[in-house]
């Protein structure tokens, strides 16, 4: 969020998993960029390495979970992490 803003974090238990959502008030992710956001070295930020989401995705997957970009009508981006309760 280049100009600041709020980050809303929510968590809930659902079917043996915990779902954690991160909703920010940043600039969001353009629809044409969404298909490649978890690919390494893809960045739309000045000076970005394109590794943050890739590394996060791989760590969460190694724990038996999922990381996804959720579609909603709010400003910014919303990511959801789903992890199994008790580990993989």
N, C-alpha and C positions, 0 to 999 in steps of 0.2 A: 504494500500500500504506500506508494511514493509520497502521498501527501498526508499520511496518517489515516486514522479511522478506527473502527471497532472490529475486533475478531470475536465472533461468537462460537463457543465450543460447547457442544451438547453430547451427552452419552446416554445410551440406553441398552438394556439387555434384551436380546431378541433371539429365541430359538437356539440356545447354547452358545451364542456369540455376544460380543459387545460391539456396538456400533458407535463410533465417535465421529461427529461431523464438525467440520471447520468452515464457517461461513465468514468471509471477509467483505470489506466495503471498498476493495480496490478497483482496478480498471477491468477486471474480469479477463476471460480468455476468449479471443475471437473464434468464431465458429470454424473458420478455415484452419486454425491452429490446433483445435481440440483433438484431432485424430492422432497427432504425433507427440502429445505432451509427455508421454512416458519414455520416449526414445532418447538415447544418450546424445548429447551435444546439440540438441535442438533448444534454442532459447530465443525469446522475443525481447529480452531485457538487455539494455546496454551493458556490456561487460559481463554478461551472464555466461556460465560454463555449460548450462544445459544438463547438469548432473543431479540437481537437487531432487526432482521428482523421480528420476530413474533410480537413484540410490534408495529413496524412500520406498518406492514400489518393490524393489528387490528385497529389502529388509522385511517388509510386511508380508510378502509372498513366502519368504523363508520361514516365517512364523506360522504359516498356514492361513494367512489372511488375504484380504483384498484391499486395494486402494482404487477409488474411482472418483471421477468428476461427476457431480450430480447436476442435473439441469433444474433450474428454478427461475422464478421471475424476479428475483432480488438482484440488487446491484452487487457486483463483485463475483467471486468464485466460491463454490462450495465443494469441498472434498470430503469423502466419507471413508474412514478406515474401519474395516470389519475384521475382528480377530476372534478366534475360538477361545472360549473361556476355559482356562486350565492349560492352555498351550496346545501345540501340535502333537 
